[in-house]
Amino acid sequence: MDLVELTRRFRSVRGASEALCEPLSPEDCCAQSMPDASPAKWHLAHTSWFFETLILEKRNGYRPFDPTYRVLFNSYYNSLGEQYPRPHRGLLTRPSFDEVLAYRGHVDRHILESLENGLDADDLSVLELGIHHEQQHQELLLADIKHLLSQNPLHPVYLAESDGGERASGAAVADLGWCEIESGVERIGFAGKDFAFDNERPRHRVHVEAFALGNRLVTNGEILDFMADGGYTTPGLWLSDGWARVVSKGWRAPLYWEQRGGGWWTFTLSGMRRVRRDEPACHVSYYEANAYAAWAGARLPTETEWEILASAVPVEGNFQESGRLHPAPLSSTGPPAQLFGDVWEWTASAYAPYPGFRPLTGSLGEYNGKFMSSQMVLRGGSCATAASHIRCTYRNFFYPEDRWQWSGIRLARDA
C-alpha cells in the first residue's frame, strides 16, 4: 500500500471508530456487561495505545500522552508489561470519555506527522497492521455494545433500522441446495503482497475428499424447527461440553431470543423485533451449530472446505457499511450465497497453525499465535465487519461456547 493510501486509510478507520460511538451516551461507553466484553471507551483507548506503544514510543523526542495508559490499555501483551485486569475494565470511570478522545487526537497528530516526516518499512507494516487491528475492534465494539444494551429492560435502540422497520415474520426460503466439490489437492492460505494476518500464512497444499457445502446459510426458521423438535432437550445431538453448557446455562434458543405471547422476539441494535424466519440464524455457539448440523443429518464444514468454495466467489455481502448491523434475508438466487457478510460461519476446524507458520517477531508475535489453543475457526465476516477488512483467507477464532458475536451456520456433508 502506498503512503498516500495508507494515510487515507488511517484517517478513515480512526474516524469510523469514533463515529460508531456517536449514538452512545457517556454512560454507555463506560459500562461493561461481562468479562469477555469491553467498554466502548476502552476500545477507543486501546487502539490508540497500539499505535502509541508500537510506533510512537520508538520515535526520538516523543512524549506519551499519559504514562499510566501503558498499563490501563494494554490488552494481552505480556512482553510490553503489566495489564489492567480485563474483567474490571468497566470500573475505569477515569480517564473520562473526553480525555480518551483527546488521547486519540494526540496519537493521530503524531502518527500523521510521522508519516509526513518518514516512517521506515517496519513501522509502515506495523501501521497497516494497526489499521486492521482497529477494524477488528470496531466489530468487537458493536458486539459488546449490543450485549450491554440487551441487559437493559428498556431495550434501548443503538441505531434506527435502515430497512424500513420491517417487522414481518419473513418470507419462505427455498429448500437448501448443495454445492459439490470433487476430491483433489488444493491450495489454501494467503499468498500475495497485500495485507494479511500472520495466521493466514503460509499458503500450502491440502488434500480433500469430495464434499458439498450448503448453498446458503441456515435460517431462523430452520432453528425454530430444530427447537420445536426438541433440539435443545435432546442430549444425543450435543457434544458433551455443549450439553453441559445447555444444562448449566439453561439454553433453549439462540442468544438474544425471548418468547413473548407465544412468539419469538430477538434483541438487535435497533431494539426488539420479531424473529424473521427468512433471516440467517445468528448468535449461536459452536456447540449449537454442531448440534443443529447433527439434527439436520449433516455436519459443519472444515475451514479448508469453506475456503475452497469461497475462493471462487467475489467478496461481496451485507457488511458494516450497509448500516443494517443485522443479518439480511437471502437476496441472491445463484449458489453459493451469503459466503461473506451477514454472520461469521462456524467451521469444524480447531484454531491451529498452518504448516510452516511463523509468528511475527517481537511483541507482535503475541498477536495471534499464542491463542492457537481450545478455539474454533470461523470464516466469512459478518454484518458488523468492515468490507475492506475481510478476504477469503481470513481466519477468525472464538471459544466454542461464545455466542455474543454474529456467528451462524452453514452445513456441509460428504459427497
C-alpha positions in Angstrom: 0.0 0.0 0.0 1.5 3.4 -1.0 1.9 6.2 1.5 -1.0 8.3 0.3 -3.4 5.3 0.5 -2.0 4.3 3.9 -2.6 7.8 5.2 -6.1 7.9 3.8 -6.9 4.5 5.4 -5.6 5.6 8.7 -7.7 8.7 8.8 -10.8 6.8 7.6 -10.6 3.9 10.0 -9.8 6.2 13.0 -12.8 8.4 12.2 -15.1 5.3 11.7 -14.3 4.1 15.3 -15.4 7.4 16.8 -18.5 7.5 14.5 -19.6 4.2 15.9 -19.7 5.8 19.4 -21.8 8.8 18.3 -25.2 7.1 19.1 -23.9 6.2 22.6 -24.1 8.2 25.9 -21.0 8.6 28.1 -22.6 6.0 30.4 -22.9 3.5 27.5 -19.3 4.0 26.7 -18.0 3.2 30.2 -20.1 0.2 31.2 -19.0 -3.5 30.8 -21.7 -6.2 30.7 -19.5 -9.3 31.1 -15.8 -10.2 31.5 -15.5 -11.1 27.8 -16.7 -7.7 26.7 -15.0 -4.3 27.0 -16.4 -0.8 27.3 -16.6 1.3 24.1 -14.3 3.8 25.7 -11.7 1.1 26.3 -11.8 0.0 22.7 -11.1 3.6 21.6 -8.2 3.9 24.0 -6.6 0.5 23.4 -6.5 1.0 19.6 -4.7 4.3 20.3 -2.4 2.5 22.8 -1.4 0.2 19.9 -0.1 2.9 17.7 1.5 4.9 20.5 3.3 1.9 22.1 4.4 0.1 19.0 5.2 3.0 16.8 5.4 6.4 18.5 7.4 5.4 21.6 10.3 4.5 19.3 10.4 8.0 17.9 13.0 10.3 19.2 11.5 13.1 21.4 8.1 11.6 21.6 6.3 12.1 25.0 3.5 9.7 25.9 0.1 11.4 26.4 -0.1 9.8 29.8 2.4 7.2 31.0 -0.3 5.4 33.1 -2.2 4.4 29.9 0.6 2.0 29.1 -0.9 -0.4 31.7 -4.5 0.7 31.6 -5.0 0.0 27.9 -2.6 -2.9 27.3 -4.8 -5.9 26.3 -2.6 -9.0 26.5 0.9 -8.1 25.5 3.0 -9.6 28.3 6.2 -8.6 26.6 5.1 -5.0 26.9 4.4 -5.0 30.7 1.5 -5.3 33.0 -2.1 -5.1 32.1 -5.2 -3.9 34.0 -7.4 -6.9 34.6 -9.9 -7.4 31.7 -12.9 -8.2 33.9 -12.5 -4.8 35.6 -12.3 -2.5 32.6 -15.8 -1.2 33.3 -14.5 0.2 36.6 -12.3 2.7 34.7 -14.5 5.7 35.1 -11.4 7.7 34.7 -10.0 8.8 32.3 -13.2 10.3 31.1 -14.6 9.7 27.6 -13.5 13.2 26.6 -10.0 12.5 27.8 -9.9 9.3 25.8 -10.9 11.3 22.7 -8.1 13.8 23.5 -5.7 10.8 23.7 -6.9 9.7 20.3 -6.3 13.2 18.9 -2.8 13.3 20.3 -1.9 9.9 18.8 -3.4 10.8 15.5 -1.5 14.0 15.2 1.8 12.3 15.9 1.2 9.4 13.6 0.3 11.8 10.8 3.4 13.9 11.5 5.5 10.7 11.5 4.0 9.8 8.1 5.0 13.2 6.7 8.5 13.0 8.2 9.1 9.4 7.1 8.5 6.0 8.7 10.7 3.1 7.9 9.3 -0.1 6.3 8.9 -1.9 9.6 6.9 0.9 11.1 4.8 1.2 8.0 4.0 -2.5 8.3 3.0 -2.1 12.0 0.9 0.9 11.0 -1.0 -1.2 8.4 -1.5 -4.0 11.0 -2.7 -1.4 13.5 -5.4 -0.2 11.0 -6.7 -3.7 10.6 -6.4 -4.2 14.3 -8.7 -1.2 14.8 -11.2 -2.6 12.4 -11.3 -5.8 14.5 -12.1 -3.7 17.5 -14.8 -1.9 15.6 -16.7 -5.1 15.3 -15.9 -6.1 18.9 -17.2 -2.7 20.0 -20.5 -3.2 18.2 -20.9 -6.7 19.6 -20.0 -5.5 23.1 -22.5 -2.6 22.9 -25.2 -5.0 21.7 -24.6 -7.3 24.7 -24.6 -4.3 27.1 -27.8 -2.8 25.8 -29.5 -6.2 25.8 -29.1 -6.3 29.6 -31.3 -3.2 29.9 -35.0 -3.9 30.3 -35.8 -0.7 28.3 -34.3 -2.5 25.3 -32.5 0.7 24.1 -32.1 1.4 20.4 -28.5 2.0 19.2 -29.4 2.9 15.7 -32.7 3.1 13.9 -33.3 0.4 11.3 -32.3 1.2 7.7 -34.6 -1.3 6.1 -37.8 0.5 6.6 -38.5 -1.1 10.0 -39.8 -4.4 8.5 -41.3 -6.4 11.3 -42.9 -9.2 9.3 -42.2 -12.8 10.3 -40.3 -13.3 7.0 -41.0 -15.0 3.7 -40.4 -18.6 2.8 -36.9 -19.6 1.9 -36.1 -22.1 -0.8 -35.0 -25.6 0.3 -31.3 -25.9 1.0 -29.2 -26.9 -2.0 -25.7 -28.2 -2.2 -22.5 -27.0 -3.9 -20.4 -30.1 -4.7 -16.6 -30.1 -4.9 -14.6 -33.0 -6.2 -11.7 -34.6 -4.3 -8.2 -33.5 -5.0 -5.2 -31.4 -3.9 -5.9 -27.7 -3.4 -4.1 -24.7 -2.0 -5.3 -22.6 0.8 -3.9 -19.7 2.8 -2.8 -16.2 1.8 -0.3 -15.6 -0.9 0.3 -12.1 -2.2 1.7 -8.7 -1.5 -1.4 -7.2 0.1 -2.1 -7.3 3.8 -3.0 -10.5 5.7 -2.5 -11.6 9.3 0.3 -14.0 10.1 -2.2 -16.8 10.9 -3.4 -16.8 7.2 0.1 -17.8 6.0 1.8 -19.7 4.5 -0.2 -20.8 1.5 0.0 -24.6 1.4 -1.3 -27.7 -0.2 -4.2 -29.7 1.3 -5.9 -32.9 0.1 -9.7 -33.0 0.4 -12.2 -35.8 -0.2 -15.3 -34.9 -2.2 -17.7 -32.7 -0.2 -20.7 -30.5 -0.6 -21.5 -27.2 1.2 -24.9 -25.7 1.7 -25.7 -23.1 -0.9 -27.0 -20.7 1.8 -26.9 -20.1 5.5 -29.2 -21.8 8.0 -32.1 -19.6 8.7 -34.1 -18.6 11.9 -37.0 -20.7 10.5 -34.8 -23.8 10.5 -33.6 -23.1 14.0 -37.2 -22.7 15.1 -37.9 -26.2 13.6 -34.9 -27.6 15.5 -36.3 -26.1 18.7 -39.8 -27.4 18.1 -38.4 -30.9 17.5 -36.6 -30.9 20.9 -33.2 -29.8 19.7 -32.3 -28.1 23.0 -33.6 -31.0 25.1 -32.1 -34.0 23.2 -28.6 -34.8 24.7 -27.7 -37.2 21.9 -27.4 -34.3 19.4 -24.8 -32.5 21.5 -21.1 -32.7 22.3 -20.5 -33.5 25.9 -19.2 -30.0 26.8 -22.0 -28.5 24.8 -24.7 -30.4 26.6 -23.1 -29.4 29.9 -23.4 -25.8 28.8 -27.1 -26.2 27.8 -27.9 -27.6 31.2 -25.8 -25.1 33.3 -26.8 -22.0 31.3 -30.4 -23.0 30.6 -30.0 -22.5 26.8 -33.2 -23.1 24.8 -32.8 -20.7 22.0 -30.0 -18.5 20.4 -28.7 -15.6 22.4 -31.0 -12.6 22.5 -34.1 -14.6 21.7 -37.1 -14.0 24.0 -40.5 -15.7 23.9 -43.4 -13.2 24.0 -47.1 -14.2 23.7 -46.4 -17.5 22.0 -43.9 -16.0 19.5 -40.2 -15.4 19.5 -38.6 -12.0 19.5 -34.9 -11.0 19.3 -32.9 -8.1 20.5 -31.0 -6.2 17.8 -29.0 -3.0 17.7 -32.3 -1.5 16.5 -34.1 -2.8 19.6 -36.5 -5.7 19.9 -38.1 -7.2 16.8 -39.9 -10.4 15.9 -37.7 -13.2 14.8 -37.9 -13.4 11.0 -37.9 -17.0 9.6 -36.0 -15.9 6.5 -33.1 -14.2 8.1 -29.8 -16.1 8.7 -29.6 -17.6 12.2 -27.0 -15.8 14.4 -25.6 -15.6 17.9 -25.3 -19.3 18.2 -22.3 -21.1 19.7 -20.2 -23.7 18.0 -21.9 -26.2 20.3 -25.4 -25.1 19.0 -24.1 -25.1 15.4 -22.8 -28.6 15.7 -26.0 -29.9 17.4 -28.1 -28.3 14.6 -25.9 -29.9 12.0 -26.3 -33.3 13.6 -30.1 -32.9 13.8 -30.2 -31.9 10.1 -28.2 -35.0 9.1 -25.2 -33.0 8.1 -22.0 -31.6 9.6 -20.1 -28.3 9.8 -17.6 -27.6 7.1 -13.9 -27.6 7.7 -12.2 -24.3 7.1 -10.4 -25.9 4.2 -13.7 -26.8 2.5 -15.1 -23.4 3.2 -12.1 -21.6 1.7 -12.0 -23.8 -1.4 -15.6 -22.8 -2.2 -15.2 -19.1 -1.1 -12.1 -18.6 -3.2 -14.2 -18.7 -6.4 -16.8 -16.1 -5.1 -16.5 -12.3 -5.1 -16.1 -10.8 -1.6 -19.5 -9.2 -1.5 -22.2 -9.2 1.1 -24.0 -7.4 4.0 -21.2 -5.7 5.8 -20.9 -2.9 8.4 -21.1 -0.3 5.7 -24.7 -1.2 4.9 -25.8 0.3 8.2 -28.1 -2.6 8.8 -25.9 -4.3 11.5 -28.1 -7.3 11.3 -28.2 -10.4 9.1 -30.3 -9.9 5.9 -32.6 -12.4 4.2 -31.3 -14.2 1.2 -31.4 -11.9 -1.9 -29.1 -13.8 -4.3 -30.5 -16.6 -6.3 -27.2 -18.1 -7.6 -25.3 -20.5 -5.4 -23.3 -20.3 -3.3 -24.8 -17.4 -1.4 -24.0 -15.4 1.7 -20.5 -16.7 2.0 -19.3 -13.2 3.0 -21.0 -10.8 5.5 -24.2 -11.4 7.5 -22.7 -13.9 10.0 -19.4 -15.5 10.8 -19.7 -19.2 9.9 -18.5 -21.8 12.4 -16.3 -24.4 11.0 -15.3 -27.8 12.4 -11.6 -26.8 12.4 -9.7 -26.1 15.6 -7.7 -22.9 15.5 -4.2 -24.2 14.9 -1.1 -23.1 12.9 -0.8 -23.8 9.3 2.2 -26.0 8.3 5.2 -23.7 8.2 3.5 -21.0 10.3 5.9 -18.4 11.8 4.5 -15.7 14.2 5.6 -12.1 13.8 8.8 -11.1 15.5 9.0 -9.2 18.8 5.9 -8.2 20.8 3.7 -8.6 17.7 4.3 -12.4 17.9 1.7 -12.3 20.7 -1.0 -11.0 18.2 -2.3 -14.4 17.0 0.0 -17.4 17.7 -0.4 -17.7 21.4 -4.2 -18.1 21.0 -3.9 -21.3 19.0 -5.4 -23.5 21.6 -9.0 -24.5 22.6 -10.7 -22.3 20.0 -12.6 -22.9 16.7 -12.2 -21.1 13.4 -15.0 -19.0 11.9 -15.0 -17.7 8.3 -16.6 -15.1 6.1 -17.2 -12.0 8.2 -20.5 -10.6 9.4 -22.9 -7.7 9.2 -20.5 -5.8 11.6 -17.3 -6.5 9.7 -15.8 -3.7 7.6 -15.9 -4.7 3.9 -12.2 -3.6 3.5 -11.2 -5.9 6.3 -12.3 -9.3 5.0 -10.9 -11.8 2.5 -11.5 -15.4 1.8 -8.3 -16.5 3.7 -9.3 -14.6 6.9 -9.4 -16.8 10.0 -11.4 -15.6 12.9 -11.5 -17.7 16.1 -13.6 -17.9 19.3 -14.2 -20.4 22.1 -16.9 -22.9 21.3 -19.3 -21.6 23.9 -19.1 -18.0 22.7 -22.4 -16.5 21.4 -22.2 -12.8 21.5 -20.6 -12.4 18.1 -22.7 -12.5 14.9 -22.0 -16.2 14.4 -24.1 -18.6 12.3 -24.2 -21.9 10.5 -23.5 -23.3 7.0 -23.9 -27.0 6.6 -21.7 -29.5 4.9 -21.8 -33.1 4.0 -19.6 -35.8 2.4 -20.3 -36.0 -1.3 
